[in-house]
Amino acid sequence: MRKTSICLSVLFISLLTASGVAAQDTTSADGLLTEARKAAFEKDDYTLAKKYLHKALAISPGYADIKIFLGRIYTWTKVYDSARYYFHDVLTKDPAYEDASVALASLEYWNDQNAAALRVLDSALQYHPASENLLLLKAKVLNAERNYAAAQLAIDQLFKVNRNNTEARALEGRIRESAAKNKIGISYDYVYFDKQFPDPWHLVSLDYGRVTGIGTVTGRINYANRFAENGIQYELEAYPRISKTFYTYVGAGYSDKIGVFPHWRGGFSLYANLPKSFEGELGVRYLRFSGDPVWVYTGYVGKYYKSWLFGGRVYITPGTFTKTLSTSYSVSARYYYGSSDDMIGLIAGYGISPDDRFNAIQLGDNIRLTSYKAGFSFRKKVSRLNVLSVDGNWFNQEYLPGTKGNQYQISLGWLFRF
């Protein structure tokens, strides 16, 4: 019995020793590659990672994955010539090696060498015409080159492979916005109250937008009939692009018919296209009625998943205006059943949004009462250049303390790009 115990102990210790060695294998090329990945991703130690990789290449000089990972580390540390050397070395020996092509084309794209990136991608697509990574990267490069028609063709080809590619879906929306230099939109909103107001509200908007060197700039004229009074509001909005990741929103509006519209309105937001198919926004809104101005701060996070876009937004109004801190929030889901212009959406929320043109006028009252919202949206591309939109919303609103009423809104819109 004692002998058996000793044998089992020796075997157990041997297994532990063997597993420890296996976990820290620095004698084989594969083991060194594994350790290099740990050093880079878990420890952020690129110097140690490069040491492991150079040692691995001494053992296995033709190991392509080692060269590609070494090239990526040189890319991340901005030693671009060394990165190109290793990527080209792999592709010279094997022009069909997709990972090397993606790594090299990404390096060129990130450094605004778009022509070089396209040469790499076109060569790689001859071997892998259905590669989602290559087609998506080509669309990004062509979009950066402002070759929107060719970028859309790359997206269309990618969707034939996988129509649920979330990053491609988000990119397509930006391409479509930029592809048509001009757009004209018209919309009509009808708002009915069962208790709060005796007369319905009417709002008509006409806007013209143009893609410029700084981004899209849009001018808009709004006509409204509220409280049995007519008014006109003038708005100017722009979406300046800062980089491949960040862009902004800047907007301003004016009306001399206070009560039908805010006297002044303004807004600023910073948008980010984030990794893992996320998008985000931080911003501020300004509304000026007849008294003190209203400042509202907003934040948004969205996530693309297959053909869906899920989002959550919050608006915060500081207590300097409402006596107490006021918040409103909403969650939304959109399903894209075709292009980025073909969409069905649902939204639910609490409170009034300063971005709702037909409802923001009620923020002029510094008493914040309960309001719930639910709604739907529908978009349909009628032809290559036209988009039909239909929206509907229901509000259950406490318009006096303890007194609630329902508000129903329906909106029809038409967009023409040219």
C-alpha positions as CSV (number, residue, x, y, z in Angstrom):
1,M,0.0,0.0,0.0
2,R,2.8,2.3,0.8
3,K,4.5,1.5,-2.4
4,T,1.3,2.3,-4.3
5,S,1.1,5.7,-2.5
6,I,4.7,6.6,-3.4
7,C,4.1,5.6,-7.0
8,L,1.0,7.8,-7.3
9,S,2.8,10.7,-5.7
10,V,5.7,10.5,-8.1
11,L,3.2,10.2,-11.0
12,F,1.2,13.3,-9.8
13,I,4.4,15.4,-9.4
14,S,5.6,14.3,-12.8
15,L,2.2,15.4,-14.4
16,L,2.4,18.8,-12.6
17,T,6.0,19.3,-13.9
18,A,5.0,18.2,-17.4
19,S,2.0,20.6,-17.5
20,G,4.2,23.4,-16.1
21,V,6.7,22.9,-18.9
22,A,4.0,22.7,-21.5
23,A,2.5,25.9,-20.2
24,Q,5.8,27.7,-20.7
25,D,7.3,26.1,-23.8
26,T,10.1,28.3,-25.0
27,T,12.0,25.6,-26.9
28,S,9.7,25.1,-29.9
29,A,8.5,27.6,-32.5
30,D,4.9,26.9,-31.7
31,G,5.6,27.4,-28.0
32,L,7.4,30.6,-28.5
33,L,4.6,31.9,-30.7
34,T,2.1,31.2,-27.9
35,E,4.4,32.9,-25.4
36,A,4.7,35.9,-27.7
37,R,0.9,36.3,-27.9
38,K,0.7,36.2,-24.1
39,A,3.4,38.8,-23.8
40,A,1.7,41.1,-26.3
41,F,-1.9,40.7,-25.3
42,E,-1.8,39.9,-21.6
43,K,1.3,41.8,-20.5
44,D,1.4,44.6,-23.2
45,D,5.1,43.8,-23.4
46,Y,6.0,44.1,-27.1
47,T,9.7,43.9,-26.5
48,L,9.4,40.5,-24.9
49,A,7.0,39.4,-27.6
50,K,9.5,40.3,-30.3
51,K,12.3,38.5,-28.4
52,Y,10.2,35.3,-28.5
53,L,9.3,35.7,-32.1
54,H,12.9,36.3,-33.3
55,K,13.9,33.2,-31.3
56,A,11.1,31.2,-33.0
57,L,12.3,32.3,-36.4
58,A,15.8,31.1,-35.6
59,I,14.2,27.6,-35.0
60,S,11.7,27.8,-37.9
61,P,12.8,30.4,-40.5
62,G,9.9,29.7,-42.9
63,Y,7.0,29.9,-40.3
64,A,4.6,32.4,-41.9
65,D,2.4,33.0,-38.9
66,I,5.4,34.0,-36.8
67,K,6.4,36.6,-39.5
68,I,2.9,37.9,-39.7
69,F,2.6,38.4,-36.0
70,L,6.0,40.0,-35.8
71,G,4.9,42.3,-38.6
72,R,1.8,43.3,-36.7
73,I,3.8,44.1,-33.6
74,Y,6.1,46.3,-35.7
75,T,2.9,47.9,-37.1
76,W,1.5,48.6,-33.6
77,T,4.9,50.1,-32.5
78,K,5.0,52.2,-35.7
79,V,8.1,50.6,-37.1
80,Y,6.5,50.4,-40.5
81,D,9.4,49.4,-42.7
82,S,10.1,46.4,-40.6
83,A,6.4,45.4,-40.6
84,R,6.3,45.7,-44.4
85,Y,9.5,43.6,-44.7
86,Y,7.9,40.6,-42.9
87,F,4.5,40.9,-44.7
88,H,6.1,41.1,-48.1
89,D,8.4,38.2,-47.2
90,V,5.4,36.0,-46.6
91,L,3.5,37.1,-49.7
92,T,6.5,36.7,-51.9
93,K,6.6,33.0,-50.9
94,D,2.8,32.6,-50.9
95,P,0.8,35.3,-52.6
96,A,-2.4,33.6,-51.5
97,Y,-1.8,34.0,-47.8
98,E,-4.9,35.9,-46.7
99,D,-3.8,37.0,-43.2
100,A,-0.6,38.5,-44.6
101,S,-2.6,40.5,-47.2
102,V,-5.1,41.8,-44.6
103,A,-2.2,42.8,-42.3
104,L,-0.3,44.6,-45.0
105,A,-3.3,46.3,-46.5
106,S,-4.4,47.4,-43.0
107,L,-1.0,48.9,-42.4
108,E,-1.2,50.9,-45.6
109,Y,-4.8,52.0,-45.0
110,W,-4.0,53.2,-41.5
111,N,-1.2,55.3,-42.8
112,D,-3.3,56.8,-45.6
113,Q,-1.4,54.9,-48.3
114,N,-4.7,53.9,-50.0
115,A,-3.3,53.2,-53.5
116,A,-0.8,50.7,-52.0
117,A,-3.6,49.1,-49.9
118,L,-5.8,48.6,-52.9
119,R,-3.0,46.9,-54.9
120,V,-2.6,44.4,-52.0
121,L,-6.3,43.8,-51.7
122,D,-7.0,43.4,-55.5
123,S,-4.2,40.9,-55.6
124,A,-5.5,39.0,-52.6
125,L,-9.1,39.0,-53.9
126,Q,-7.9,37.0,-57.0
127,Y,-7.3,34.1,-54.6
128,H,-10.1,34.8,-52.1
129,P,-13.0,36.5,-54.0
130,A,-15.5,35.7,-51.2
131,S,-13.3,36.9,-48.2
132,E,-15.4,39.1,-45.9
133,N,-12.2,40.6,-44.4
134,L,-10.7,41.6,-47.7
135,L,-14.0,42.9,-49.1
136,L,-14.8,45.0,-46.0
137,L,-11.3,46.4,-45.9
138,K,-11.5,47.3,-49.7
139,A,-14.8,49.1,-49.1
140,K,-13.1,51.1,-46.2
141,V,-10.2,52.1,-48.4
142,L,-12.4,53.1,-51.4
143,N,-14.6,55.1,-49.0
144,A,-11.6,56.9,-47.7
145,E,-10.6,57.6,-51.4
146,R,-14.2,59.0,-51.9
147,N,-14.8,56.4,-54.6
148,Y,-18.2,55.7,-53.2
149,A,-19.6,53.8,-56.2
150,A,-16.8,51.2,-56.1
151,A,-17.0,51.1,-52.3
152,Q,-20.7,50.2,-52.6
153,L,-19.9,47.5,-55.1
154,A,-17.5,45.9,-52.6
155,I,-20.2,46.1,-49.9
156,D,-22.8,44.5,-52.2
157,Q,-20.4,41.7,-53.0
158,L,-19.7,41.2,-49.3
159,F,-23.5,41.0,-48.6
160,K,-23.8,38.2,-51.1
161,V,-21.4,36.2,-48.9
162,N,-22.9,37.3,-45.5
163,R,-25.8,39.9,-45.3
164,N,-25.5,39.9,-41.5
165,N,-22.0,41.4,-41.4
166,T,-22.6,44.2,-38.9
167,E,-19.5,46.3,-39.6
168,A,-20.3,46.3,-43.3
169,R,-23.9,47.3,-42.5
170,A,-22.7,50.4,-40.5
171,L,-20.2,51.3,-43.2
172,E,-22.8,51.1,-45.9
173,G,-24.9,53.7,-44.2
174,R,-21.9,56.1,-44.2
175,I,-21.1,55.3,-47.8
176,R,-24.7,56.0,-48.9
177,E,-24.7,59.3,-47.1
178,S,-21.5,60.4,-48.9
179,A,-22.2,58.9,-52.3
180,A,-24.9,61.3,-53.3
181,K,-23.6,64.8,-53.1
182,N,-27.1,66.2,-52.7
183,K,-30.4,65.2,-51.0
184,I,-33.8,66.8,-50.5
185,G,-36.2,65.6,-47.9
186,I,-39.8,66.5,-47.0
187,S,-41.8,65.3,-44.1
188,Y,-45.2,65.8,-42.5
189,D,-46.1,65.2,-38.8
190,Y,-49.6,65.0,-37.4
191,V,-50.0,65.0,-33.6
192,Y,-53.4,64.3,-31.9
193,F,-54.2,64.7,-28.2
194,D,-57.1,63.0,-26.5
195,K,-57.2,65.4,-23.5
196,Q,-54.2,67.8,-23.2
197,F,-55.0,70.2,-26.2
198,P,-58.2,70.6,-28.1
199,D,-56.5,71.0,-31.5
200,P,-54.0,68.7,-33.2
201,W,-50.6,69.8,-34.2
202,H,-49.2,69.9,-37.7
203,L,-45.5,70.1,-38.7
204,V,-44.0,70.2,-42.2
205,S,-40.3,70.1,-42.8
206,L,-38.3,70.7,-46.0
207,D,-34.6,70.2,-46.0
208,Y,-31.6,70.3,-48.5
209,G,-28.3,68.6,-47.7
210,R,-25.0,68.5,-49.5
211,V,-21.8,66.6,-49.0
212,T,-18.9,69.1,-48.6
213,G,-15.2,68.8,-47.9
214,I,-15.9,68.9,-44.1
215,G,-18.9,66.6,-44.2
216,T,-22.6,66.8,-44.8
217,V,-24.3,70.3,-44.3
218,T,-28.1,70.5,-44.2
219,G,-30.4,73.5,-44.2
220,R,-34.0,73.0,-43.1
221,I,-37.2,75.0,-42.9
222,N,-40.0,73.9,-40.5
223,Y,-43.6,75.1,-40.5
224,A,-45.8,74.2,-37.5
225,N,-49.4,74.9,-36.4
226,R,-49.6,74.5,-32.6
227,F,-52.0,76.0,-30.2
228,A,-54.0,77.3,-33.2
229,E,-50.9,79.4,-34.1
230,N,-48.6,79.3,-37.1
231,G,-44.8,79.5,-37.0
232,I,-41.6,78.9,-39.0
233,Q,-38.3,77.7,-37.8
234,Y,-34.9,77.8,-39.7
235,E,-32.2,75.3,-39.0
236,L,-28.7,74.6,-40.1
237,E,-26.9,71.3,-39.3
238,A,-23.5,69.9,-40.2
239,Y,-21.6,66.6,-39.6
240,P,-17.9,67.4,-39.8
241,R,-15.7,64.3,-40.0
242,I,-12.5,64.4,-37.8
243,S,-11.0,61.0,-38.6
244,K,-11.9,57.4,-39.6
245,T,-13.2,56.9,-36.1
246,F,-14.7,60.2,-35.0
247,Y,-17.1,62.7,-36.5
248,T,-19.3,65.4,-35.0
249,Y,-22.7,67.0,-35.2
250,V,-23.2,70.8,-35.0
251,G,-26.7,72.3,-35.2
252,A,-28.5,75.6,-34.7
253,G,-32.1,76.8,-35.1
254,Y,-34.0,80.1,-34.9
255,S,-37.7,81.1,-34.8
256,D,-39.4,84.4,-34.0
257,K,-42.6,82.6,-33.1
258,I,-41.9,81.6,-29.5
259,G,-44.4,79.1,-28.2
260,V,-44.8,77.4,-31.6
261,F,-41.0,76.8,-31.6
262,P,-38.1,77.5,-29.3
263,H,-36.7,80.9,-29.9
264,W,-33.2,79.4,-30.3
265,R,-32.0,75.8,-30.4
266,G,-28.5,74.4,-30.7
267,G,-26.6,71.1,-30.4
268,F,-23.2,69.5,-30.5
269,S,-22.2,65.8,-30.4
270,L,-19.1,63.8,-30.8
271,Y,-19.7,60.4,-32.5
272,A,-17.3,57.4,-32.5
273,N,-17.3,54.3,-34.6
274,L,-16.0,51.9,-32.0
275,P,-14.5,48.4,-32.2
276,K,-16.7,45.2,-32.0
277,S,-19.4,46.9,-34.0
278,F,-20.2,49.4,-31.3
279,E,-21.0,53.1,-31.8
280,G,-21.2,55.9,-29.3
281,E,-22.2,59.6,-28.8
282,L,-21.7,62.3,-26.2
283,G,-23.4,65.6,-26.7
284,V,-25.2,68.7,-25.4
285,R,-28.5,70.4,-26.5
286,Y,-29.5,74.0,-26.0
287,L,-33.1,75.3,-26.0
288,R,-34.1,78.9,-25.4
289,F,-37.7,79.9,-25.0
290,S,-38.8,83.2,-23.4
291,G,-37.0,82.7,-20.1
292,D,-33.8,81.0,-19.0
293,P,-32.2,78.6,-21.5
294,V,-32.4,74.8,-21.1
295,W,-29.2,72.8,-21.3
296,V,-29.6,69.0,-21.9
297,Y,-26.7,66.5,-21.9
298,T,-27.0,63.3,-23.9
299,G,-25.2,60.0,-24.3
300,Y,-25.8,57.0,-26.6
301,V,-24.4,53.6,-27.1
302,G,-25.3,51.3,-30.1
303,K,-24.4,47.8,-31.0
304,Y,-24.7,46.2,-34.4
305,Y,-25.5,42.5,-34.3
306,K,-26.1,40.7,-37.6
307,S,-28.9,42.6,-39.2
308,W,-29.8,44.4,-36.0
309,L,-28.9,47.7,-34.4
310,F,-29.6,47.9,-30.7
311,G,-29.3,51.3,-28.9
312,G,-29.8,53.1,-25.6
313,R,-29.9,56.8,-25.0
314,V,-30.2,59.1,-22.0
315,Y,-30.8,62.9,-21.7
316,I,-29.9,64.7,-18.5
317,T,-31.2,68.2,-17.6
318,P,-29.3,69.8,-14.7
319,G,-31.3,71.0,-11.7
320,T,-30.4,74.6,-12.3
321,F,-33.4,74.7,-14.7
322,T,-35.9,72.2,-13.4
323,K,-35.1,72.7,-9.6
324,T,-34.3,69.0,-9.5
325,L,-32.2,66.8,-11.9
326,S,-34.4,65.5,-14.7
327,T,-33.6,62.5,-17.0
328,S,-35.2,60.9,-19.9
329,Y,-34.1,57.7,-21.6
330,S,-35.0,55.3,-24.4
331,V,-34.0,52.0,-25.8
332,S,-34.4,51.1,-29.5
333,A,-34.0,48.2,-31.9
334,R,-33.7,48.3,-35.7
335,Y,-33.8,45.4,-38.1
336,Y,-32.2,46.0,-41.6
337,Y,-34.0,43.7,-44.0
338,G,-32.2,45.0,-47.1
339,S,-29.8,47.9,-47.5
340,S,-29.0,50.5,-44.9
341,D,-32.1,52.4,-46.2
342,D,-34.4,49.4,-45.6
343,M,-35.3,49.2,-41.9
344,I,-38.0,48.4,-39.4
345,G,-37.5,49.9,-35.9
346,L,-39.1,49.9,-32.4
347,I,-38.5,52.4,-29.6
348,A,-39.6,52.7,-26.0
349,G,-38.7,55.4,-23.5
350,Y,-39.4,57.7,-20.6
351,G,-39.5,61.5,-20.7
352,I,-39.3,64.1,-23.5
353,S,-36.4,64.3,-25.9
354,P,-35.0,67.7,-27.1
355,D,-34.3,66.0,-30.4
356,D,-38.0,65.4,-31.1
357,R,-39.0,68.4,-33.2
358,F,-42.7,67.8,-32.8
359,N,-42.5,67.5,-29.0
360,A,-39.5,69.5,-27.7
361,I,-41.6,72.6,-27.4
362,Q,-43.0,71.1,-24.2
363,L,-39.6,71.3,-22.6
364,G,-40.3,75.0,-22.2
365,D,-42.3,74.2,-19.0
366,N,-39.9,74.0,-16.1
367,I,-42.2,71.5,-14.4
368,R,-41.1,67.9,-15.2
369,L,-44.0,65.4,-15.1
370,T,-44.1,61.7,-16.1
371,S,-44.1,60.8,-19.8
372,Y,-43.9,57.4,-21.4
373,K,-43.3,56.7,-25.1
374,A,-43.5,53.8,-27.5
375,G,-43.1,53.9,-31.3
376,F,-42.2,52.3,-34.5
377,S,-40.3,53.4,-37.7
378,F,-40.2,52.0,-41.2
379,R,-37.8,52.9,-44.1
380,K,-38.0,51.5,-47.6
381,K,-35.7,52.3,-50.5
382,V,-38.2,52.8,-53.4
383,S,-35.6,53.1,-56.0
384,R,-31.8,53.6,-56.1
385,L,-32.2,57.3,-55.0
386,N,-35.5,57.5,-53.2
387,V,-36.4,56.5,-49.6
388,L,-39.9,56.4,-48.1
389,S,-40.3,56.7,-44.3
390,V,-43.2,56.1,-42.0
391,D,-43.0,56.7,-38.2
392,G,-45.6,56.4,-35.4
393,N,-45.4,57.2,-31.7
394,W,-47.6,57.1,-28.7
395,F,-47.1,59.1,-25.5
396,N,-48.8,58.8,-22.2
397,Q,-48.1,62.1,-20.6
398,E,-48.8,63.6,-17.2
399,Y,-49.6,67.2,-18.4
400,L,-50.9,68.3,-14.9
401,P,-50.0,66.8,-11.5
402,G,-52.0,63.6,-11.3
403,T,-53.7,64.2,-14.7
404,K,-52.6,62.1,-17.7
405,G,-53.5,62.1,-21.4
406,N,-52.5,60.3,-24.6
407,Q,-50.7,61.8,-27.5
408,Y,-50.5,60.1,-30.9
409,Q,-48.1,61.1,-33.7
410,I,-47.8,59.9,-37.2
411,S,-45.1,61.0,-39.7
412,L,-44.6,60.5,-43.4
413,G,-41.3,61.4,-45.2
414,W,-39.7,61.2,-48.6
415,L,-35.9,61.5,-49.3
416,F,-34.4,62.0,-52.7
417,R,-30.7,61.7,-53.3
418,F,-28.9,63.0,-56.4
